[in-house]
Amino acid sequence: MKTSLVLKNCNLVNEGEIKPVDVAINGDRIEKIAASLDIEAEKVIDCAGKYVAPGIIDDQVHFRDPGLTEKGDIRSESLAAVHGGVTSTFDMPNVNPNTTTIELMSARNKLGAEKSWTNYAYYFGATETNIEEIKKLDPKEICGLKVFMGTSTGTLLVEDDHALEEIFKYCPVTIVTHCEDNETMKNNLEKVKLENAEIDASFHPIIKDDICCYRSSSKVINLAKKYSSDLHVLHLTTEKEIELFTNDPVKDKNITCEVCVHHLWFDERDYKELGNLIVCNPAIKKESDRNALRKALKDGFIDYVATDHAPHVYEEKLRPYLQASAGIPLIEHSFHIMMELQKQGVYSIEEVVAFMSHKVADRFSIIDRGYIREGYKADFMIFDLDKETQVSNDTELTKCGWTPFDGKTFNSSVYGTIINGRAIVIDGKLVSESSSAEKIIFDR
């Protein structure tokens, strides 16, 4: 009997090593991994000269669907993601309406089933009044509960201490937090306005400084320790916050954190050229913060990498700084950024794959994904370190149609993406007429 797909001549990057193998895929699962396979297959992809790794799992995206689809939607953003080697995404609840009830979560999953090109999961949104809905969340079905400790949309900002205590005491799923202290931000802004006639993007890391982040992060960590909560702190941005975390293996921790690619790449000097295009929350900060984040990721204090992909209509970015939207579209280039750091000697190829796939799967106990193992779901990315990628606003696939990397050349390319055993992108081109994406299930 024929197997459905064989990947020949792979340089397989998986579980801390690189080795030459062939991989046989039968249906949606990996059937056999061996040095050489002589198996009849319906389709063969020759990966000679290229690398094969588990598909990227991005646990922090904003695909803007429903309600904000002028910025992006599930179909457009997940298709952009697939071209960047991303096979699974966890989408945030600050859409319209905010995902804060079981009924709205069901509607969101239905949208994912209809429109997503990536395997999908959705965060539930915490408010100060929906604790009874939170208690009903199924840990096997819901990736996590998003708690906005800083600026957000709708009713998602949670500042009331009693509400926070209830959330950390009763939440049955992983709590993920956006940590910025609003009072600190307001005081910083008032001071900046008093001292400066004009305020531009260069003031962003001053208004949203390291103290603003540290106060909020330390608060949620104290709550998690008090109630033995399962806590994950999103998008760490400061050297100061690193001291709050340990470098134990991710499987052994119930308090973890991540860093986003833009905080590893940019620093405050880049506001001069890029201005509002790199305004995001939490802010891109000092070069010393960026370098500390790079080291903390390598040393295990920060557990893995995400994007916080957040598309906005370009005109929203051109407004004066205080009226401009915060967020950056990044998902097409997250792997390119990490491989630039690899080429600079910051990380190894094996570490990049661990940061973008293995450790995310471990942290959320994702069933049968994040590794290339026999019996696992066949989610792969194929990449080429000998082919450059020229970036242009004109060729961006994200719906907003712009990137802070316009005009840049990256020294790597994503050749292909396979999701649940089906080739979706090959040689950088969409080769499937329909999606093979599935809802992600968790073993917890």
N, C-alpha and C positions, 0 to 999 in steps of 0.2 A: 504494500500500500504506500502511495506517495505521501511524503510530508508536505506541508503547504509552502514552506519557505526555508531556504538555507542561506546563511551568511558565510561566505567563504573568505579565507585569508584575513581574518580579523586580527588586529592588535587590540586584544581585549583589556580594557581598563576596568578592574573590578576587585573590590575587597583588598585594596592595598598593593596590587601588583599588575604588571602588564605582561601578557603572554600571548603567543600566536595560537589561535584556535579557529575551528569552524563551529557554527551554532545552527542547530536544526530547530525549527519552530513548527509546531503542529497546532493548527487553529489559533487560539489566543495565548498559548503557553509555550514555554521553552521546553523542548523535548530532550535535546542532547547537546552537550558541550564536550568537544574532544579536539585533540591536536589536528586530526584530519578525519573528515566524514565523507564516506562514499554512499550517499543516500539519494534516491530519486526524489526530486522535488518539483512541485508545480512552478516554483519560481526560485531563481538563484540570484543573489546580489554579491558581486565580487567586491570585497572591501580592501583589496590589496593597496598598501601604502596609506591606509586610513586607520583611524582608531574607532573602536566601538565601545560604548559605555551604556549603563542604565540611563534611561531618559531623566531629564531634570525634573525635580519636583519643586515647584515654587509655592511656598505656603503663604504668600502674601501678595495678592493682586486685587486690583479694582477694575473689573470689567464693565461697570457702570450700568448694568442691565438688571432690573427694569428702571425706567424713569429718567435716566441721564444719558440716553443713547446718542445724543448729539456729540458726546465726547468719545464714546466707544460702546461696543455691545459684546455680548458673549461670543457671538460668531466671529466678529472681526478681530477681537483681541486674542481669542484662543487660536485662531488661524495664524496670527502673527507669532504667537508663542511657539506653535509647532515648527515654524520655520527657524526658530532659534534653538531647537533641540529640547523644548519643554514638552513633557508628556502628561503632566498632572499639575493642577492648580487648585488652590484654596482661595475662594473669593470672599471679599469683605462685605459686611451688611449695610454700609452707608450708601444705599441706593434709595430710590424713591418708589414706593414707601420703604422705610427702613425695615430690615428683616428682624422683627422683634416678636413675632408670634409663630406658633407651630403652623398655622394656616399659611402665613406668608413664606415660611421655609419650604413647605410643600410646593407652593407655586414656583419658588426659585429653583427647586430641584427639577420641576417639570420643564422650565426654561433650559436648564442645563442639558437635559435629555434631548431636547429639540434642537439646540443650537451649538453645543460645545464641541470643539475639535480635540480638546484635551480631556483626560479623565478629570472629574470635577468633584469638589466638595465645597460646602458653603458654611461660613461662620454665622452663628446666631448673634444678634446684637443685644447687649445689656442696656437697660434703661434704669432709672431710679425707681420704677414701679412694676417691672415685669418679672419679679422673682418667682411667681408661681408658674409662669411659662418656662423659666429657666430650669426649674426642678424637674420638668417633664422631658428634658433633652436626653436622647439616647446616645450613649458614648460610642456605639458601633456605627451610628449613622451621621453624627455631627462632628466635624473636625474640631470645633472649639467655640468658646464664647468670647466675643470681642468686647473689651472694656476700653472705652476712650476716656483717658484721664486728662486729655487736653482738648483742643478745639475739634469739633466734629459737626455733623449735619443733623437736622431733625432733633430727636429726643435722645440721641446716643451719648451725650456727655454725662458722665457719672461723677459727681463731686460730693454728694451727700455721704457722710461717713457711715451712717446706719445702713444705707443701701449697699455700700461696699462691703460692710461686714456680713450682711446677709448673702451677698453673691459669693464671697470667699468661703463662707460656712457651708452653703448648700449646693453650689454648682457641681453637677455630676460629670462634666467634661473639662478638658483643658481650658484654662482661662488664659487668653492672650491679651496683652495690654499695650496700648499706646501711651507712653509715659512722658507727660509734660505737665508741669504745675502751672495752672492758670494764673494764680495770684502773682507768681514770680514774673510770668510773661507780661502781665498788665503793668506791673511796677517798672519793668525794664523798658517797656514801650513809652510810658509816660516820661521817663527820664530822657530817652532818646529824642522825643518830640520837644522837650524843653531846651535841649542843648543843640539841636540841629534844625536849620530852616528847611532843608530838604532831606528826605529819607528815601534811600534806594535799597536794592537787594543786598548790598554789602552790610547792612545793619541786621539782616535776618539772624545770623548766629549770635549777635549781641542781645537781641530781644529774646531769642529762644536759646539761652546759654546753657552751660553745663550744669549750673545750679538748678535751673528749671527742670532738667531731665533727672538729675540725681535725687532731688526731693521726691519726685513722683515714683521713680524706680524703687527707692528704698522703702517707700510707704507700702507698695504692693508686695514687696518681698517680705516685709514684716507681717503683713496680713496672711500671706501664704504660709509662713512658718507658724503663725498662731493657729491656723485651722488645718494644717497639713494639706494645703491645696496643691493642685497640679497647675503650675504657673509657667507661662512662657512669655518673656518680655521681648517685644518686637523691636526691630530697627535700633539697636544700640548705636549711639553717636559720640560718646565721650570717653576719654581715658578714665575719668573719675568713676564712672559707673562700673568699670571692669572689676573693681575690688569687691563688688557685691556678689560675685559669682565664683563658683569653684570649677576646677578643670577635671573633675571626675568624668568617666565615660558617660555619654549622653543617656544610655540605658539605665544608669544608676542614679539619675537625678530627677527630682520632680520640680526643680526650679532651674529653668534654662533661659537662654537668650540667643538672638541671632543678629547678624549685621546685613545691611543691604549693600548691593554692589556699588551704588553711587557714593556711599560713605567710605568705601574702600578706595575709590578712584579720585574723586574731587576733594578739594579743601577750599578754605575761604578765599584763597587767591583767585579762584576761578570765577568768582562773582564779577570781577572786573570785565571779563570778556563775555560771559554767558548770562549775567544778570538774573532776571526772573525765570529764565529757562531752567535753572537749577534750584529755584526756591521750592523747598519741600519741608514737610514736618515729620519728625524733628529735623532741624536744620543741619546742613553740611557745615562743619565747624573748622577748627584749626588743623594745620598740617600735623601737629603733634598728636591730636586726637586721631586723625586718619592713620598715622603710623602705629599708634597704640592699638587701634582696632585690628589692623593687619596682623600684628604680633599676637594679640589675644585669640584671634581665630586659629592661628597656627598652633598655639599652645593649649587650646581646648577650653579656655574660659568662655569664649564665644563658641557656640556649637555648630552653626552652619550659616548658609547664605540664602538670601531671598532678594526680591526686587522692589516690592511695594509699587509695582507698575501702576501708574496713576495718570492716564491720559486726560488732557484738557484741550478744548478748542484753542487753537493758536492765539486767537484774538484775546482770549482770557489771560494769556501770559503777557500780552503787550500793554495791559493796563498799568497805571502807576503802581509801584510796589505794594502799597497798603491795600489796594483793591485787586491785585493779581491773584489768580488761583495758585494754590500750592500743590505740587505733585509733578512727577516726571514719567513719561513713557519709557520703559526700559527693557521690556521682556524680550525683544528681538535680539538684544545685545548683551544680556547678562553673561552668557558663556564666553563671548568675545572678550569682555572685560576681565574675567577671571583668567583666561588664557594669556592675556597681555601681562597680568601679574605673574603668571607661570613663566613666561619668557623673560621677565625681569629677575627671576630667581626668588620671588617671594614665596611661591608655593610650587609643589610638584603636581604633575598631571593627576597622580593618584589622589592627592589631597583635594584637588578641585572636584573630582568626582564624588569623593566622600562628603564634601561640604554641600554639594548641590543635589545629592540623591540619597546616598546611604544614610546619612545622619538625620535627614528629614523623615525618612521612612521609619527609622528607629524611634525618633522622638514621638511620633504620632501613632506608633504601632500600626502602620499601614499593612494590610494583608497582601502578601505576595507581590510586592513592588519595591523598587529602590535598589535591587541587586539583580545581577544576572546569574540565576541559579536554575537548575533543572526543576521543572514544575511551577516556576514562577510565571507571572504574566509577562508577555513578551513586549516590554516597553524599552526601546533602544534609541539612542542617538548615535549617529555616525559623523565623525568630524575629521577635518583635514588641517594639519598644521603647516602644510606647504602651499596653501592657497589663501590669498588675501581676500578680505571683504571690504569693498568700498561702500561707505555709508553716505546716503543722501536723503534729504527730506522727500525727494521725488520718488524714491523706491521703498519708503517705509510702508509696512503693511498695516500698522496700527491705524485705526480710523482717524485719529487726530492729525496724522500726516506730517509730523515733525519730530525731531530728535535733537538733543543737545550734542550729538555726535555728528551732525551734518558736516560733510567734508572730510571726516576722519577715515583713515585706513587701518583696519584691524588685521593682525598677522595670523588669523585663523578663519576657518569657515565651517559652517554646519552643512554637511553633505546630505544627510538624510535623517528622517525620523520615522520610527515604527511604533505603532500604538496597538496594543492587544493583538499582536501578530500581523497587522496589516501595514504595509508600506504606505505612508501618508505623503511624505516628502522625500524625493530622491533627486540627487544632483541639484539641490536647491529649488526644485519645482514641485508643485502639488501634483501628485499622481493618482490620487483617490478621488472618486466622485462623491463620496460620502464619508462621514465620520465613523470611527470605530470606538469612540470614547465610552467610558463606563463611569458610573458613580463609584467613588472610592469608599471602601468599607474598612473599618478599623477593628483591631483585635484587642478590645479592652472592655 
